[in-house]
Amino acid sequence: MNREIGGEPGNTNTVRTARRRATAFIVLIGTVSLFADMTYEGARSVTGPYLGSLGASALVVGFVAGFGELLGYALRFFSGRYGDRTGRYWMGMFVGYALNLFCVPLLALAPSYLIAAILMIGERTGRAIRSPLRDAMLSHAATRTGQGWGFGLHEAMDQTGAMLGPLGVALVLSMYGAYRIAFALLLVPAVIAMLLVASAAWQYPHPRDLAPIARPMQTSGFAPGFWLYTAAGALIGAGYADYALVAFHFGRTGIVDLPWIPVFYAIAMGAAGAAALGLGWLLDRVGIVVVLVSTVVAAIAAPLLFLSGFWGCLIGTLLWGVGMGAQDSVLKAAVGAFVPVDKRATGYGTFDMTRGIAWFAGSLLLGFLYDRSAGALVIASLALQLLAVPVLLAAMRRAPAGDGSVVQ
């Protein structure tokens, strides 16, 4: 008799059918993310210079980016608890995606940077509502396929959209030189994404059933290592410059011409997708050491982005993308090793909330430092990200044995 991940008995055909169904779900949710990312990442590729064109300073750009992440991550805790307590994942998904996506084309109508900032924060809020619910559902399905591979495949599809969106925005800017036309056209992928969410809800009304029967984790709540792992994620988030600030730097210095700014973002998203798939595959085979290595590599992006010329910025953009791919795939996938299956959405919400608070504080700090010295920004960014490495090592030593663990 064969046994599936987590100790579920079953014959070979049953196991294969369950794995195919889980894989199909991951691909469908990945397609939702592809069109969703075309929408909001297309917009985010130019939000920094767009706010600048409306009269915002670097500090304002840093505040909007950071506060959006703060609110967007803080709300994930409550959204995750809602999902775990009620099992109504899809209700939160519909509300979250609608807010996440439709705030973007409304940017075409923003009369001032204040209104634009509110819409940008609204977009992040919608993302907060749906993200822990989606991640919990993916985690259930990825138990069949391998957490690293499942999250990596999803992230690769996600980043494909994140690459196509900015390229479309770049094309519009090169043809018309108008941000508002670009934002308006992003309504098309937004509508497609919402239709796909409806299709996924109809085909998979109970996504927790995608997971096999799990072995009980040797802890009744979050493992002690969870809080160390969360602290490491917070340090990484605090030290990571948001692309809004990076794009603001490109636009202010003229190192990268305006039509090339979203192209650079598209390149970063392509690197993120490739990194997510490769790092996810490695995570299932060698463990959380992959997170350690990717953290160090991504930290090198800061000096290249803020202290070099065009080609250095291009290389820095690639490394920045690798770091984003790692954070959205392997860093997130490993959370499941510290959290019981029945508290999965709460665990992701707590992790994201803590990381978002740190991201907000870090964005304010980096924006403040940039207005005074790019070198000071780089020092702070490097210090915060590299400090996460020993914390990650400590978390690895305290991870429990349990369902789907990737910690080795």
C-alpha positions in Angstrom: 0.0 0.0 0.0 1.3 3.4 -0.9 1.3 6.4 1.5 1.0 10.0 0.4 2.6 13.0 2.0 1.4 13.4 5.5 0.6 9.7 5.9 -2.6 9.3 3.9 -3.1 5.8 2.7 -4.2 5.1 -0.9 -3.6 3.2 -4.1 -1.4 4.5 -6.8 -4.2 5.7 -9.0 -5.9 7.6 -6.2 -2.7 9.3 -5.2 -1.9 10.3 -8.8 -5.5 11.6 -9.3 -5.2 13.7 -6.1 -1.8 15.1 -7.2 -3.1 16.0 -10.7 -6.1 17.7 -9.1 -3.9 19.6 -6.7 -1.5 20.6 -9.6 -4.5 21.8 -11.7 -5.6 24.0 -8.8 -2.1 25.5 -8.4 -2.0 26.3 -12.1 -5.5 27.8 -12.0 -4.7 30.0 -9.0 -1.4 30.8 -10.8 -3.3 32.0 -13.8 -5.4 34.3 -11.6 -2.2 35.7 -10.2 -0.8 36.1 -13.6 -3.6 38.5 -14.7 -3.8 40.1 -11.3 -0.1 40.9 -11.4 -0.4 42.3 -14.9 -2.8 44.8 -13.4 -1.3 45.9 -10.1 2.4 45.3 -10.9 2.0 47.1 -14.1 0.8 50.1 -12.1 3.4 49.7 -9.4 6.2 49.8 -11.9 5.5 53.6 -12.3 3.9 54.6 -9.1 7.1 56.3 -7.8 7.6 58.6 -10.8 3.8 59.0 -11.1 3.6 60.4 -7.6 6.6 62.5 -8.3 4.9 63.9 -11.4 2.0 64.9 -9.1 4.3 66.8 -6.7 5.2 64.1 -4.1 8.7 64.0 -2.5 10.9 61.0 -1.8 9.6 60.9 1.8 6.0 60.9 0.6 6.8 58.1 -1.9 8.5 56.1 0.9 5.5 56.7 3.2 2.9 55.6 0.6 4.9 52.5 -0.3 5.6 51.6 3.3 2.1 52.5 4.8 0.5 50.5 1.9 2.6 47.5 2.9 1.9 48.1 6.6 -1.8 48.2 6.2 -1.7 45.5 3.5 0.2 43.1 5.7 -1.4 44.0 9.1 -4.8 43.1 7.8 -3.6 39.7 6.7 -3.6 38.5 10.3 -7.4 39.2 10.6 -8.1 37.8 7.1 -6.2 34.6 8.0 -8.0 34.1 11.2 -11.3 34.7 9.4 -10.4 32.0 6.9 -9.3 29.4 9.5 -12.4 30.0 11.8 -15.1 30.0 9.1 -13.6 28.1 6.2 -15.1 30.8 3.9 -11.9 31.3 1.9 -13.7 32.3 -1.3 -15.7 35.2 0.2 -12.5 36.9 1.3 -10.9 36.1 -2.1 -13.7 37.8 -4.0 -13.7 41.0 -1.8 -9.9 41.2 -1.7 -9.3 40.7 -5.4 -12.0 43.2 -6.3 -10.4 45.9 -4.2 -6.9 44.9 -5.2 -7.6 45.1 -8.9 -10.1 47.8 -9.5 -8.2 50.5 -7.5 -5.6 50.4 -10.3 -7.6 51.7 -13.3 -9.1 54.4 -11.0 -5.6 55.9 -10.8 -6.3 57.2 -14.3 -8.8 59.6 -12.7 -6.7 60.7 -9.7 -6.5 64.6 -9.6 -3.7 64.7 -7.0 -1.0 62.7 -5.4 -3.2 62.4 -2.2 -6.0 60.7 -4.1 -3.5 58.5 -6.0 -1.9 57.6 -2.7 -5.3 56.5 -1.3 -6.0 54.3 -4.3 -2.5 52.8 -4.0 -3.1 52.0 -0.4 -6.6 50.6 -1.3 -4.9 48.3 -3.8 -2.6 47.0 -1.0 -5.5 46.6 1.3 -7.3 44.3 -1.1 -4.2 42.3 -1.6 -4.0 41.9 2.2 -7.5 40.5 2.4 -7.0 37.8 -0.1 -3.3 36.9 0.3 -3.3 34.7 3.4 -6.4 32.9 2.2 -4.8 32.2 -1.2 -1.5 31.1 0.5 -3.4 28.7 2.8 -5.2 27.1 -0.1 -2.0 26.8 -2.1 -0.3 25.3 1.0 -3.0 22.6 1.1 -2.6 21.8 -2.5 1.2 22.0 -2.4 1.3 19.3 0.3 0.6 16.9 -2.7 3.3 18.3 -4.9 6.0 19.6 -2.5 5.7 23.0 -0.8 8.7 24.5 -2.6 7.6 23.3 -6.0 4.0 24.3 -5.5 4.7 27.8 -4.3 7.5 28.1 -6.8 5.2 27.2 -9.8 2.6 29.6 -8.6 5.2 32.4 -8.1 6.6 31.8 -11.6 3.2 32.3 -13.1 2.6 35.2 -10.8 5.8 36.9 -11.9 5.1 36.2 -15.6 2.1 38.6 -15.2 4.3 40.9 -13.1 6.7 41.1 -16.1 4.0 41.5 -18.8 2.2 44.3 -17.0 5.1 46.6 -16.8 6.1 45.9 -20.4 2.6 46.9 -21.4 2.9 50.1 -19.4 6.3 50.8 -20.9 4.8 50.4 -24.4 2.0 52.8 -23.6 4.4 55.3 -22.2 6.7 55.1 -25.2 3.7 55.6 -27.5 1.7 58.2 -25.6 3.9 59.3 -22.7 0.8 59.3 -20.5 0.4 57.5 -17.2 -3.4 57.8 -17.2 -3.8 55.9 -20.4 -1.7 53.1 -19.1 -3.7 52.8 -15.9 -7.0 52.8 -17.8 -5.9 49.9 -20.0 -5.1 47.8 -17.0 -8.8 47.3 -16.5 -8.7 44.5 -19.1 -6.5 42.0 -17.1 -8.3 43.0 -13.9 -11.7 41.8 -15.3 -10.1 38.6 -16.6 -8.6 37.9 -13.2 -12.0 38.3 -11.5 -13.6 35.9 -13.9 -10.9 33.3 -13.2 -11.4 33.7 -9.4 -15.1 32.8 -10.0 -14.1 29.8 -12.0 -11.7 28.6 -9.3 -14.4 29.0 -6.6 -16.9 27.0 -8.7 -14.4 24.1 -9.4 -12.8 23.9 -6.0 -15.4 25.0 -3.3 -13.5 23.3 -0.5 -9.7 23.8 -1.1 -8.7 22.2 2.2 -9.9 18.9 0.8 -7.0 19.0 -1.7 -4.6 18.1 1.2 -4.0 14.6 2.3 -4.6 13.6 5.9 -1.8 15.2 7.8 0.4 13.8 10.6 -0.2 15.9 13.7 2.5 18.5 14.2 4.4 18.1 17.5 3.1 21.4 18.9 -0.3 22.6 19.8 0.3 26.2 18.5 3.0 28.0 16.6 6.4 26.4 17.1 9.0 28.6 18.9 11.0 28.6 15.7 8.0 30.4 14.0 8.7 33.6 15.9 12.4 33.6 15.0 11.5 32.8 11.4 9.0 35.7 11.5 11.6 38.0 13.0 14.0 37.1 10.1 11.3 37.9 7.6 10.7 41.2 9.3 14.4 42.1 9.0 14.5 41.2 5.3 11.4 43.3 4.7 12.7 46.3 6.6 15.9 46.4 4.6 14.4 45.8 1.2 13.9 49.0 -0.8 10.5 49.1 -2.4 10.6 49.5 -6.2 8.6 52.8 -5.9 11.7 54.3 -4.2 14.0 52.6 -6.7 12.0 54.0 -9.6 11.9 57.4 -7.9 15.7 57.3 -7.8 15.9 56.3 -11.5 13.6 59.1 -12.4 15.3 61.8 -10.2 18.8 61.0 -11.3 18.1 60.3 -15.0 20.2 57.1 -14.8 17.3 55.2 -16.4 15.0 57.0 -18.9 11.3 57.1 -18.1 10.1 54.4 -20.7 12.9 52.1 -19.4 11.8 52.3 -15.7 8.8 49.8 -16.2 11.0 47.7 -18.5 13.5 47.3 -15.6 10.7 46.3 -13.4 9.6 43.8 -15.9 13.1 42.4 -16.0 13.0 42.2 -12.2 9.7 40.3 -12.3 11.1 37.9 -14.9 14.1 37.2 -12.6 11.7 36.8 -9.7 9.7 34.2 -11.6 12.7 32.2 -12.7 14.2 32.4 -9.2 11.0 31.3 -7.5 10.7 28.1 -9.7 14.4 27.2 -9.3 14.6 28.0 -5.6 11.3 26.2 -4.9 12.7 23.1 -6.5 15.8 23.4 -4.4 13.9 24.0 -1.2 12.2 20.6 -1.4 15.6 19.0 -1.8 18.1 20.8 0.4 15.8 22.7 2.8 15.8 26.2 4.3 19.4 26.9 3.5 18.1 28.1 0.2 16.4 31.0 2.0 19.7 31.9 3.7 21.6 32.0 0.4 19.0 34.0 -1.5 18.9 36.5 1.3 22.6 37.2 1.0 22.5 37.4 -2.8 19.5 39.8 -2.8 21.2 42.1 -0.3 23.8 43.0 -2.9 21.1 44.7 -5.0 21.1 47.8 -2.8 24.5 49.2 -3.6 24.1 48.5 -7.3 20.7 50.1 -7.5 21.6 53.3 -5.6 25.3 53.8 -6.2 26.1 52.8 -9.8 25.3 53.7 -13.4 22.9 52.2 -15.9 24.5 48.7 -16.2 25.0 48.4 -12.5 21.4 49.4 -12.0 20.4 46.7 -14.5 22.3 44.0 -12.6 21.0 45.3 -9.3 17.5 45.1 -10.7 18.0 41.4 -11.6 19.3 40.7 -8.0 16.4 42.7 -6.6 14.0 40.5 -8.6 15.7 37.3 -7.3 15.2 38.6 -3.8 11.5 39.3 -4.4 11.1 35.8 -6.0 12.7 34.2 -2.9 10.5 36.2 -0.5 7.3 35.3 -2.3 8.1 31.6 -2.8 10.7 29.9 -0.6 10.5 32.3 2.4 6.7 31.9 2.4 6.6 28.2 1.6 8.8 27.4 4.7 6.2 29.1 7.0 4.2 25.9 6.8 6.9 24.0 8.5 6.3 25.9 11.7 2.4 26.0 11.7 -0.2 23.2 12.2 -2.4 22.7 9.2 -5.6 23.9 11.0 -3.9 27.2 11.7 -2.2 27.7 8.3 -4.0 30.9 7.2 -3.5 32.4 10.7 0.2 31.6 10.5 0.6 33.2 7.1 -1.4 36.2 8.3 0.7 36.6 11.4 4.0 36.2 9.4 2.8 38.7 6.8 1.5 41.2 9.4 4.8 41.3 11.2 6.8 41.6 8.0 4.5 44.4 6.8 5.0 46.4 10.0 8.8 46.1 9.5 8.5 46.9 5.8 6.6 50.1 6.7 9.3 51.2 9.2 12.0 50.3 6.8 10.4 52.2 3.9 10.2 55.3 6.1 13.8 54.9 7.2 15.1 54.3 3.7 13.1 57.2 2.2 14.3 59.5 5.0 18.0 58.4 4.4 17.7 58.7 0.6 16.7 62.4 0.9 20.0 62.9 2.7 22.5 60.3 1.4 22.1 57.3 -1.0 25.1 55.8 0.8 23.4 55.9 4.1 20.4 54.1 2.6 22.7 51.4 1.2 24.4 50.8 4.6 21.0 50.5 6.4 19.6 48.2 3.7 22.6 45.8 3.9 22.8 45.8 7.7 19.1 44.9 8.1 19.0 42.1 5.5 22.3 40.5 6.6 21.2 40.5 10.2 18.4 38.2 9.2 20.9 35.4 8.4 21.8 34.4 12.0 18.1 34.7 13.0 17.2 32.3 10.2 19.9 29.9 11.4 18.4 30.0 14.9 14.9 29.3 13.6 16.1 26.3 11.7 17.4 24.7 14.9 14.0 25.1 16.6 11.7 23.9 13.8 9.4 21.0 14.8 8.9 17.8 12.9 5.5 17.7 11.2 3.5 17.7 8.0 5.3 18.9 4.9 8.4 20.3 6.7 11.0 21.7 4.5 13.4 22.6 7.3 16.6 20.5 7.1 
